[in-house]
């Protein structure tokens, strides 16, 4: 396998991981809320918007973060969530506008 094929395979694996993460309704809802508010939000704020528990938001947010779709910034005990727009631009151009 040459370098180009290895890079292509790695990119395909990343796409598969992203699509797996997006194949869950609550995760899509979390992305929609973050996109529509256009600001960082806490797990609690997202949970209130979607009527789901903070622990459920945290669980799904971790899956989104692991594939590079979101960022986490922690201040003391509070985690602030935001979208990783560069990943969406690279792997899912135009996706956010469809939400």
Biopython code that builds the backbone (N, CA, C, O; Angstrom):
import numpy as np
from Bio.PDB.StructureBuilder import StructureBuilder

atoms = [
    (1, "UNK", "N", (0.852, -1.172, 0.000)),
    (1, "UNK", "CA", (0.000, 0.000, 0.000)),
    (1, "UNK", "C", (0.899, 1.237, 0.000)),
    (1, "UNK", "O", (1.803, 1.353, 0.827)),
    (2, "UNK", "N", (0.648, 2.152, -0.925)),
    (2, "UNK", "CA", (1.459, 3.367, -0.962)),
    (2, "UNK", "C", (0.882, 4.426, -0.019)),
    (2, "UNK", "O", (-0.173, 4.222, 0.582)),
    (3, "UNK", "N", (1.574, 5.540, 0.102)),
    (3, "UNK", "CA", (1.179, 6.596, 1.045)),
    (3, "UNK", "C", (-0.195, 7.165, 0.695)),
    (3, "UNK", "O", (-1.009, 7.424, 1.581)),
    (4, "UNK", "N", (-0.446, 7.357, -0.589)),
    (4, "UNK", "CA", (-1.740, 7.906, -1.014)),
    (4, "UNK", "C", (-2.882, 6.964, -0.628)),
    (4, "UNK", "O", (-3.922, 7.418, -0.150)),
    (5, "UNK", "N", (-2.700, 5.676, -0.829)),
    (5, "UNK", "CA", (-3.725, 4.707, -0.457)),
    (5, "UNK", "C", (-3.929, 4.669, 1.053)),
    (5, "UNK", "O", (-5.061, 4.557, 1.523)),
    (6, "UNK", "N", (-2.850, 4.761, 1.808)),
    (6, "UNK", "CA", (-2.944, 4.763, 3.265)),
    (6, "UNK", "C", (-3.696, 5.996, 3.750)),
    (6, "UNK", "O", (-4.531, 5.900, 4.650)),
    (7, "UNK", "N", (-3.406, 7.157, 3.157)),
    (7, "UNK", "CA", (-4.116, 8.381, 3.522)),
    (7, "UNK", "C", (-5.595, 8.276, 3.185)),
    (7, "UNK", "O", (-6.448, 8.688, 3.972)),
    (8, "UNK", "N", (-5.897, 7.728, 2.027)),
    (8, "UNK", "CA", (-7.277, 7.555, 1.607)),
    (8, "UNK", "C", (-8.013, 6.600, 2.552)),
    (8, "UNK", "O", (-9.165, 6.846, 2.911)),
    (9, "UNK", "N", (-7.361, 5.530, 2.945)),
    (9, "UNK", "CA", (-7.976, 4.569, 3.868)),
    (9, "UNK", "C", (-8.234, 5.215, 5.226)),
    (9, "UNK", "O", (-9.276, 4.988, 5.840)),
    (10, "UNK", "N", (-7.282, 6.017, 5.690)),
    (10, "UNK", "CA", (-7.453, 6.701, 6.975)),
    (10, "UNK", "C", (-8.598, 7.708, 6.906)),
    (10, "UNK", "O", (-9.382, 7.828, 7.848)),
    (11, "UNK", "N", (-8.691, 8.422, 5.799)),
    (11, "UNK", "CA", (-9.784, 9.376, 5.617)),
    (11, "UNK", "C", (-11.130, 8.650, 5.571)),
    (11, "UNK", "O", (-12.112, 9.131, 6.135)),
    (12, "UNK", "N", (-11.177, 7.509, 4.910)),
    (12, "UNK", "CA", (-12.414, 6.725, 4.856)),
    (12, "UNK", "C", (-12.807, 6.222, 6.236)),
    (12, "UNK", "O", (-13.990, 6.214, 6.578)),
    (13, "UNK", "N", (-11.832, 5.805, 7.028)),
    (13, "UNK", "CA", (-12.131, 5.366, 8.391)),
    (13, "UNK", "C", (-12.690, 6.516, 9.219)),
    (13, "UNK", "O", (-13.598, 6.322, 10.027)),
    (14, "UNK", "N", (-12.154, 7.697, 9.021)),
    (14, "UNK", "CA", (-12.654, 8.881, 9.738)),
    (14, "UNK", "C", (-14.089, 9.172, 9.331)),
    (14, "UNK", "O", (-14.921, 9.485, 10.182)),
    (15, "UNK", "N", (-14.389, 9.073, 8.041)),
    (15, "UNK", "CA", (-15.760, 9.293, 7.575)),
    (15, "UNK", "C", (-16.723, 8.277, 8.170)),
    (15, "UNK", "O", (-17.826, 8.634, 8.585)),
    (16, "UNK", "N", (-16.316, 7.024, 8.215)),
    (16, "UNK", "CA", (-17.152, 5.973, 8.797)),
    (16, "UNK", "C", (-17.451, 6.299, 10.259)),
    (16, "UNK", "O", (-18.594, 6.184, 10.701)),
    (17, "UNK", "N", (-16.432, 6.703, 11.003)),
    (17, "UNK", "CA", (-16.615, 7.037, 12.415)),
    (17, "UNK", "C", (-17.566, 8.223, 12.584)),
    (17, "UNK", "O", (-18.407, 8.224, 13.483)),
    (18, "UNK", "N", (-17.432, 9.217, 11.729)),
    (18, "UNK", "CA", (-18.314, 10.387, 11.787)),
    (18, "UNK", "C", (-19.750, 9.976, 11.509)),
    (18, "UNK", "O", (-20.658, 10.374, 12.240)),
    (19, "UNK", "N", (-19.969, 9.188, 10.469)),
    (19, "UNK", "CA", (-21.336, 8.779, 10.145)),
    (19, "UNK", "C", (-21.939, 7.896, 11.237)),
    (19, "UNK", "O", (-23.137, 7.979, 11.506)),
    (20, "UNK", "N", (-21.125, 7.059, 11.861)),
    (20, "UNK", "CA", (-21.625, 6.247, 12.984)),
    (20, "UNK", "C", (-22.066, 7.146, 14.128)),
    (20, "UNK", "O", (-23.110, 6.917, 14.739)),
    (21, "UNK", "N", (-21.271, 8.164, 14.414)),
    (21, "UNK", "CA", (-21.625, 9.086, 15.489)),
    (21, "UNK", "C", (-22.902, 9.849, 15.180)),
    (21, "UNK", "O", (-23.700, 10.128, 16.076)),
    (22, "UNK", "N", (-23.092, 10.182, 13.926)),
    (22, "UNK", "CA", (-24.283, 10.941, 13.526)),
    (22, "UNK", "C", (-25.534, 10.076, 13.383)),
    (22, "UNK", "O", (-26.636, 10.599, 13.219)),
    (23, "UNK", "N", (-25.366, 8.768, 13.444)),
    (23, "UNK", "CA", (-26.491, 7.849, 13.240)),
    (23, "UNK", "C", (-27.323, 7.673, 14.505)),
    (23, "UNK", "O", (-27.977, 6.643, 14.672)),
    (24, "UNK", "N", (-27.308, 8.650, 15.390)),
    (24, "UNK", "CA", (-28.072, 8.612, 16.631)),
    (24, "UNK", "C", (-28.845, 9.917, 16.742)),
    (24, "UNK", "O", (-28.261, 10.996, 16.639)),
    (25, "UNK", "N", (-30.142, 9.828, 16.949)),
    (25, "UNK", "CA", (-31.011, 11.001, 16.908)),
    (25, "UNK", "C", (-30.642, 12.081, 17.921)),
    (25, "UNK", "O", (-30.647, 13.263, 17.578)),
    (26, "UNK", "N", (-30.325, 11.709, 19.152)),
    (26, "UNK", "CA", (-29.968, 12.729, 20.144)),
    (26, "UNK", "C", (-28.702, 13.480, 19.754)),
    (26, "UNK", "O", (-28.574, 14.666, 20.054)),
    (27, "UNK", "N", (-27.781, 12.819, 19.101)),
    (27, "UNK", "CA", (-26.547, 13.485, 18.678)),
    (27, "UNK", "C", (-26.839, 14.512, 17.584)),
    (27, "UNK", "O", (-26.264, 15.601, 17.576)),
    (28, "UNK", "N", (-27.726, 14.161, 16.673)),
    (28, "UNK", "CA", (-28.135, 15.133, 15.656)),
    (28, "UNK", "C", (-28.836, 16.322, 16.298)),
    (28, "UNK", "O", (-28.627, 17.464, 15.890)),
    (29, "UNK", "N", (-29.658, 16.060, 17.290)),
    (29, "UNK", "CA", (-30.362, 17.133, 17.995)),
    (29, "UNK", "C", (-29.374, 18.045, 18.722)),
    (29, "UNK", "O", (-29.548, 19.263, 18.733)),
    (30, "UNK", "N", (-28.348, 17.466, 19.322)),
    (30, "UNK", "CA", (-27.320, 18.253, 20.008)),
    (30, "UNK", "C", (-26.593, 19.156, 19.008)),
    (30, "UNK", "O", (-26.378, 20.340, 19.267)),
    (31, "UNK", "N", (-26.224, 18.587, 17.878)),
    (31, "UNK", "CA", (-25.547, 19.379, 16.845)),
    (31, "UNK", "C", (-26.448, 20.507, 16.369)),
    (31, "UNK", "O", (-25.988, 21.634, 16.186)),
    (32, "UNK", "N", (-27.730, 20.212, 16.166)),
    (32, "UNK", "CA", (-28.681, 21.237, 15.710)),
    (32, "UNK", "C", (-28.757, 22.390, 16.718)),
    (32, "UNK", "O", (-28.713, 23.556, 16.326)),
    (33, "UNK", "N", (-28.868, 22.078, 17.989)),
    (33, "UNK", "CA", (-28.957, 23.118, 19.020)),
    (33, "UNK", "C", (-27.692, 23.957, 19.042)),
    (33, "UNK", "O", (-27.766, 25.184, 19.089)),
    (34, "UNK", "N", (-26.540, 23.318, 19.008)),
    (34, "UNK", "CA", (-25.282, 24.067, 19.014)),
    (34, "UNK", "C", (-25.149, 24.948, 17.776)),
    (34, "UNK", "O", (-24.665, 26.076, 17.861)),
    (35, "UNK", "N", (-25.573, 24.438, 16.643)),
    (35, "UNK", "CA", (-25.486, 25.211, 15.397)),
    (35, "UNK", "C", (-26.443, 26.404, 15.432)),
    (35, "UNK", "O", (-26.070, 27.516, 15.057)),
    (36, "UNK", "N", (-27.661, 26.170, 15.877)),
    (36, "UNK", "CA", (-28.667, 27.229, 15.863)),
    (36, "UNK", "C", (-28.384, 28.331, 16.882)),
    (36, "UNK", "O", (-28.726, 29.492, 16.656)),
    (37, "UNK", "N", (-27.759, 27.967, 18.005)),
    (37, "UNK", "CA", (-27.446, 28.993, 18.996)),
    (37, "UNK", "C", (-26.168, 29.744, 18.658)),
    (37, "UNK", "O", (-25.976, 30.874, 19.107)),
    (38, "UNK", "N", (-25.298, 29.133, 17.876)),
    (38, "UNK", "CA", (-24.033, 29.759, 17.445)),
    (38, "UNK", "C", (-23.179, 30.241, 18.610)),
    (38, "UNK", "O", (-22.541, 31.291, 18.534)),
    (39, "UNK", "N", (-23.175, 29.458, 19.693)),
    (39, "UNK", "CA", (-22.347, 29.812, 20.838)),
    (39, "UNK", "C", (-22.042, 28.553, 21.643)),
    (39, "UNK", "O", (-22.662, 27.509, 21.436)),
    (40, "UNK", "N", (-21.089, 28.658, 22.556)),
    (40, "UNK", "CA", (-20.820, 27.553, 23.466)),
    (40, "UNK", "C", (-22.020, 27.382, 24.401)),
    (40, "UNK", "O", (-22.682, 28.349, 24.781)),
    (41, "UNK", "N", (-22.275, 26.133, 24.755)),
    (41, "UNK", "CA", (-23.353, 25.844, 25.699)),
    (41, "UNK", "C", (-22.859, 24.803, 26.697)),
    (41, "UNK", "O", (-21.970, 24.010, 26.388)),
    (42, "UNK", "N", (-23.437, 24.811, 27.883)),
    (42, "UNK", "CA", (-23.112, 23.781, 28.864)),
    (42, "UNK", "C", (-23.976, 22.549, 28.595)),
    (42, "UNK", "O", (-24.989, 22.630, 27.900)),
    (43, "UNK", "N", (-23.567, 21.415, 29.150)),
    (43, "UNK", "CA", (-24.373, 20.195, 29.030)),
    (43, "UNK", "C", (-25.776, 20.440, 29.576)),
    (43, "UNK", "O", (-26.766, 19.972, 29.015)),
    (44, "UNK", "N", (-25.842, 21.173, 30.666)),
    (44, "UNK", "CA", (-27.127, 21.461, 31.279)),
    (44, "UNK", "C", (-28.021, 22.278, 30.338)),
    (44, "UNK", "O", (-29.208, 21.984, 30.202)),
    (45, "UNK", "N", (-27.458, 23.295, 29.696)),
    (45, "UNK", "CA", (-28.233, 24.121, 28.763)),
    (45, "UNK", "C", (-28.751, 23.284, 27.591)),
    (45, "UNK", "O", (-29.913, 23.402, 27.203)),
    (46, "UNK", "N", (-27.893, 22.451, 27.040)),
    (46, "UNK", "CA", (-28.306, 21.590, 25.922)),
    (46, "UNK", "C", (-29.406, 20.636, 26.390)),
    (46, "UNK", "O", (-30.402, 20.440, 25.693)),
    (47, "UNK", "N", (-29.222, 20.046, 27.567)),
    (47, "UNK", "CA", (-30.221, 19.135, 28.112)),
    (47, "UNK", "C", (-31.571, 19.795, 28.303)),
    (47, "UNK", "O", (-32.608, 19.201, 28.007)),
    (48, "UNK", "N", (-31.559, 21.023, 28.799)),
    (48, "UNK", "CA", (-32.819, 21.758, 28.978)),
    (48, "UNK", "C", (-33.489, 22.030, 27.637)),
    (48, "UNK", "O", (-34.706, 21.894, 27.515)),
    (49, "UNK", "N", (-32.715, 22.408, 26.644)),
    (49, "UNK", "CA", (-33.264, 22.673, 25.305)),
    (49, "UNK", "C", (-33.917, 21.432, 24.706)),
    (49, "UNK", "O", (-34.952, 21.521, 24.046)),
    (50, "UNK", "N", (-33.296, 20.267, 24.944)),
    (50, "UNK", "CA", (-33.744, 19.025, 24.311)),
    (50, "UNK", "C", (-34.576, 18.138, 25.231)),
    (50, "UNK", "O", (-35.062, 17.085, 24.819)),
    (51, "UNK", "N", (-34.735, 18.572, 26.479)),
    (51, "UNK", "CA", (-35.482, 17.799, 27.461)),
    (51, "UNK", "C", (-34.874, 16.412, 27.675)),
    (51, "UNK", "O", (-35.582, 15.406, 27.717)),
    (52, "UNK", "N", (-33.540, 16.383, 27.810)),
    (52, "UNK", "CA", (-32.823, 15.159, 28.146)),
    (52, "UNK", "C", (-31.861, 15.470, 29.289)),
    (52, "UNK", "O", (-31.489, 16.625, 29.492)),
    (53, "UNK", "N", (-31.464, 14.456, 30.024)),
    (53, "UNK", "CA", (-30.627, 14.667, 31.203)),
    (53, "UNK", "C", (-29.227, 15.132, 30.830)),
    (53, "UNK", "O", (-28.740, 14.898, 29.724)),
    (54, "UNK", "N", (-28.600, 15.799, 31.793)),
    (54, "UNK", "CA", (-27.230, 16.277, 31.612)),
    (54, "UNK", "C", (-26.291, 15.100, 31.344)),
    (54, "UNK", "O", (-25.380, 15.206, 30.523)),
    (55, "UNK", "N", (-26.511, 13.982, 32.033)),
    (55, "UNK", "CA", (-25.637, 12.818, 31.836)),
    (55, "UNK", "C", (-25.805, 12.226, 30.435)),
    (55, "UNK", "O", (-24.838, 11.739, 29.849)),
    (56, "UNK", "N", (-27.024, 12.264, 29.899)),
    (56, "UNK", "CA", (-27.262, 11.784, 28.532)),
    (56, "UNK", "C", (-26.562, 12.691, 27.525)),
    (56, "UNK", "O", (-25.942, 12.215, 26.574)),
    (57, "UNK", "N", (-26.665, 13.985, 27.739)),
    (57, "UNK", "CA", (-25.977, 14.939, 26.858)),
    (57, "UNK", "C", (-24.475, 14.688, 26.905)),
    (57, "UNK", "O", (-23.812, 14.645, 25.869)),
    (58, "UNK", "N", (-23.949, 14.525, 28.103)),
    (58, "UNK", "CA", (-22.516, 14.297, 28.267)),
    (58, "UNK", "C", (-22.067, 13.027, 27.548)),
    (58, "UNK", "O", (-21.020, 13.013, 26.901)),
    (59, "UNK", "N", (-22.856, 11.968, 27.662)),
    (59, "UNK", "CA", (-22.550, 10.697, 26.994)),
    (59, "UNK", "C", (-22.478, 10.880, 25.477)),
    (59, "UNK", "O", (-21.520, 10.444, 24.838)),
    (60, "UNK", "N", (-23.480, 11.518, 24.915)),
    (60, "UNK", "CA", (-23.509, 11.705, 23.462)),
    (60, "UNK", "C", (-22.451, 12.711, 23.010)),
    (60, "UNK", "O", (-21.869, 12.577, 21.934)),
    (61, "UNK", "N", (-22.218, 13.705, 23.837)),
    (61, "UNK", "CA", (-21.229, 14.701, 23.472)),
    (61, "UNK", "C", (-19.838, 14.092, 23.386)),
    (61, "UNK", "O", (-19.036, 14.486, 22.539)),
    (62, "UNK", "N", (-19.549, 13.138, 24.254)),
    (62, "UNK", "CA", (-18.246, 12.466, 24.207)),
    (62, "UNK", "C", (-18.072, 11.747, 22.867)),
    (62, "UNK", "O", (-17.000, 11.805, 22.265)),
    (63, "UNK", "N", (-19.120, 11.072, 22.404)),
    (63, "UNK", "CA", (-19.042, 10.373, 21.119)),
    (63, "UNK", "C", (-18.798, 11.363, 19.981)),
    (63, "UNK", "O", (-18.038, 11.070, 19.058)),
    (64, "UNK", "N", (-19.434, 12.522, 20.042)),
    (64, "UNK", "CA", (-19.237, 13.543, 19.008)),
    (64, "UNK", "C", (-17.825, 14.135, 19.069)),
    (64, "UNK", "O", (-17.208, 14.407, 18.040)),
    (65, "UNK", "N", (-17.333, 14.327, 20.283)),
    (65, "UNK", "CA", (-15.986, 14.872, 20.453)),
    (65, "UNK", "C", (-14.916, 13.905, 19.962)),
    (65, "UNK", "O", (-13.930, 14.325, 19.356)),
    (66, "UNK", "N", (-15.105, 12.619, 20.218)),
    (66, "UNK", "CA", (-14.107, 11.618, 19.827)),
    (66, "UNK", "C", (-13.913, 11.537, 18.313)),
    (66, "UNK", "O", (-12.831, 11.173, 17.850)),
    (67, "UNK", "N", (-14.943, 11.869, 17.539)),
    (67, "UNK", "CA", (-14.798, 11.858, 16.080)),
    (67, "UNK", "C", (-14.493, 13.247, 15.528)),
    (67, "UNK", "O", (-14.425, 13.439, 14.314)),
    (68, "UNK", "N", (-14.308, 14.213, 16.425)),
    (68, "UNK", "CA", (-13.881, 15.543, 16.006)),
    (68, "UNK", "C", (-14.973, 16.489, 15.573)),
    (68, "UNK", "O", (-14.690, 17.502, 14.934)),
    (69, "UNK", "N", (-16.231, 16.182, 15.906)),
    (69, "UNK", "CA", (-17.325, 17.063, 15.500)),
    (69, "UNK", "C", (-17.582, 18.194, 16.484)),
    (69, "UNK", "O", (-18.212, 19.193, 16.136)),
    (70, "UNK", "N", (-17.096, 18.042, 17.712)),
    (70, "UNK", "CA", (-17.337, 19.050, 18.733)),
    (70, "UNK", "C", (-16.083, 19.303, 19.555)),
    (70, "UNK", "O", (-15.127, 18.527, 19.528)),
    (71, "UNK", "N", (-16.114, 20.403, 20.280)),
    (71, "UNK", "CA", (-15.039, 20.800, 21.196)),
    (71, "UNK", "C", (-15.595, 20.845, 22.606)),
    (71, "UNK", "O", (-16.793, 21.045, 22.808)),
    (72, "UNK", "N", (-14.716, 20.659, 23.576)),
    (72, "UNK", "CA", (-15.067, 20.829, 24.977)),
    (72, "UNK", "C", (-14.059, 21.771, 25.609)),
    (72, "UNK", "O", (-12.849, 21.636, 25.428)),
    (73, "UNK", "N", (-14.590, 22.727, 26.353)),
    (73, "UNK", "CA", (-13.740, 23.628, 27.123)),
    (73, "UNK", "C", (-14.247, 23.559, 28.554)),
    (73, "UNK", "O", (-15.416, 23.834, 28.821)),
    (74, "UNK", "N", (-13.366, 23.191, 29.467)),
    (74, "UNK", "CA", (-13.779, 23.023, 30.859)),
    (74, "UNK", "C", (-13.269, 24.170, 31.708)),
    (74, "UNK", "O", (-12.097, 24.542, 31.652)),
    (75, "UNK", "N", (-14.186, 24.725, 32.500)),
    (75, "UNK", "CA", (-13.862, 25.759, 33.473)),
    (75, "UNK", "C", (-14.394, 25.264, 34.806)),
    (75, "UNK", "O", (-15.605, 25.162, 35.007)),
    (76, "UNK", "N", (-13.474, 24.955, 35.718)),
    (76, "UNK", "CA", (-13.831, 24.340, 37.009)),
    (76, "UNK", "C", (-14.611, 23.059, 36.728)),
    (76, "UNK", "O", (-14.089, 22.159, 36.071)),
    (77, "UNK", "N", (-15.840, 22.959, 37.207)),
    (77, "UNK", "CA", (-16.651, 21.756, 37.004)),
    (77, "UNK", "C", (-17.564, 21.845, 35.777)),
    (77, "UNK", "O", (-18.265, 20.886, 35.455)),
    (78, "UNK", "N", (-17.556, 22.975, 35.103)),
    (78, "UNK", "CA", (-18.472, 23.197, 33.987)),
    (78, "UNK", "C", (-17.780, 22.944, 32.655)),
    (78, "UNK", "O", (-16.688, 23.452, 32.398)),
    (79, "UNK", "N", (-18.439, 22.147, 31.808)),
    (79, "UNK", "CA", (-17.940, 21.893, 30.458)),
    (79, "UNK", "C", (-18.759, 22.717, 29.470)),
    (79, "UNK", "O", (-19.989, 22.711, 29.495)),
    (80, "UNK", "N", (-18.044, 23.424, 28.601)),
    (80, "UNK", "CA", (-18.680, 24.209, 27.555)),
    (80, "UNK", "C", (-18.503, 23.486, 26.229)),
    (80, "UNK", "O", (-17.398, 23.077, 25.873)),
    (81, "UNK", "N", (-19.597, 23.335, 25.506)),
    (81, "UNK", "CA", (-19.626, 22.560, 24.274)),
    (81, "UNK", "C", (-19.769, 23.488, 23.068)),
    (81, "UNK", "O", (-20.482, 24.489, 23.125)),
    (82, "UNK", "N", (-19.094, 23.149, 21.996)),
    (82, "UNK", "CA", (-19.230, 23.895, 20.749)),
    (82, "UNK", "C", (-18.926, 22.973, 19.576)),
    (82, "UNK", "O", (-18.354, 21.896, 19.742)),
    (83, "UNK", "N", (-19.318, 23.414, 18.397)),
    (83, "UNK", "CA", (-19.068, 22.633, 17.184)),
    (83, "UNK", "C", (-17.644, 22.852, 16.695)),
    (83, "UNK", "O", (-17.095, 23.946, 16.825)),
    (84, "UNK", "N", (-17.057, 21.815, 16.138)),
    (84, "UNK", "CA", (-15.751, 21.895, 15.487)),
    (84, "UNK", "C", (-16.041, 22.117, 14.000)),
    (84, "UNK", "O", (-16.118, 21.164, 13.225)),
    (85, "UNK", "N", (-16.198, 23.366, 13.620)),
    (85, "UNK", "CA", (-16.653, 23.704, 12.267)),
    (85, "UNK", "C", (-15.701, 23.223, 11.178)),
    (85, "UNK", "O", (-16.144, 22.892, 10.078)),
    (86, "UNK", "N", (-14.416, 23.178, 11.462)),
    (86, "UNK", "CA", (-13.453, 22.734, 10.454)),
    (86, "UNK", "C", (-13.724, 21.289, 10.026)),
    (86, "UNK", "O", (-13.565, 20.952, 8.852)),
    (87, "UNK", "N", (-14.126, 20.444, 10.958)),
    (87, "UNK", "CA", (-14.438, 19.049, 10.612)),
    (87, "UNK", "C", (-15.665, 18.985, 9.720)),
    (87, "UNK", "O", (-15.686, 18.244, 8.738)),
    (88, "UNK", "N", (-16.684, 19.759, 10.059)),
    (88, "UNK", "CA", (-17.876, 19.787, 9.214)),
    (88, "UNK", "C", (-17.534, 20.306, 7.823)),
    (88, "UNK", "O", (-17.997, 19.755, 6.824)),
    (89, "UNK", "N", (-16.733, 21.354, 7.753)),
    (89, "UNK", "CA", (-16.344, 21.913, 6.452)),
    (89, "UNK", "C", (-15.582, 20.898, 5.606)),
    (89, "UNK", "O", (-15.767, 20.837, 4.390)),
    (90, "UNK", "N", (-14.741, 20.114, 6.236)),
    (90, "UNK", "CA", (-13.915, 19.164, 5.491)),
    (90, "UNK", "C", (-14.678, 17.913, 5.072)),
    (90, "UNK", "O", (-14.604, 17.493, 3.917)),
    (91, "UNK", "N", (-15.411, 17.318, 6.013)),
    (91, "UNK", "CA", (-16.041, 16.021, 5.750)),
    (91, "UNK", "C", (-17.524, 16.098, 5.409)),
    (91, "UNK", "O", (-18.064, 15.189, 4.780)),
    (92, "UNK", "N", (-18.186, 17.180, 5.822)),
    (92, "UNK", "CA", (-19.628, 17.287, 5.606)),
    (92, "UNK", "C", (-19.998, 18.700, 5.134)),
    (92, "UNK", "O", (-20.837, 19.354, 5.753)),
    (93, "UNK", "N", (-19.387, 19.171, 4.058)),
    (93, "UNK", "CA", (-19.674, 20.540, 3.624)),
    (93, "UNK", "C", (-21.162, 20.713, 3.324)),
    (93, "UNK", "O", (-21.769, 19.900, 2.627)),
    (94, "UNK", "N", (-21.731, 21.782, 3.861)),
    (94, "UNK", "CA", (-23.149, 22.067, 3.641)),
    (94, "UNK", "C", (-24.090, 21.365, 4.600)),
    (94, "UNK", "O", (-25.274, 21.697, 4.640)),
    (95, "UNK", "N", (-23.609, 20.412, 5.368)),
    (95, "UNK", "CA", (-24.467, 19.627, 6.263)),
    (95, "UNK", "C", (-25.190, 20.488, 7.282)),
    (95, "UNK", "O", (-26.400, 20.356, 7.462)),
    (96, "UNK", "N", (-24.459, 21.368, 7.950)),
    (96, "UNK", "CA", (-25.068, 22.180, 9.010)),
    (96, "UNK", "C", (-26.202, 23.053, 8.496)),
    (96, "UNK", "O", (-27.175, 23.283, 9.214)),
    (97, "UNK", "N", (-26.096, 23.538, 7.283)),
    (97, "UNK", "CA", (-27.141, 24.379, 6.711)),
    (97, "UNK", "C", (-28.441, 23.616, 6.480)),
    (97, "UNK", "O", (-29.496, 24.229, 6.317)),
    (98, "UNK", "N", (-28.379, 22.295, 6.464)),
    (98, "UNK", "CA", (-29.593, 21.488, 6.248)),
    (98, "UNK", "C", (-30.355, 21.245, 7.542)),
    (98, "UNK", "O", (-31.470, 20.725, 7.517)),
    (99, "UNK", "N", (-29.766, 21.614, 8.667)),
    (99, "UNK", "CA", (-30.434, 21.380, 9.945)),
    (99, "UNK", "C", (-31.489, 22.406, 10.134)),
    (99, "UNK", "O", (-32.182, 22.399, 11.152)),
]
sb = StructureBuilder()
sb.init_structure("model")
sb.init_model(0)
sb.init_chain("A")
sb.init_seg("    ")
for serial, (resi, resn, name, xyz) in enumerate(atoms, 1):
    if name == "N":
        sb.init_residue(resn, " ", resi, " ")
    sb.init_atom(name, np.array(xyz, "f"), 0.0, 1.0, " ", f" {name:<3s}", serial, name[0])
structure = sb.get_structure()
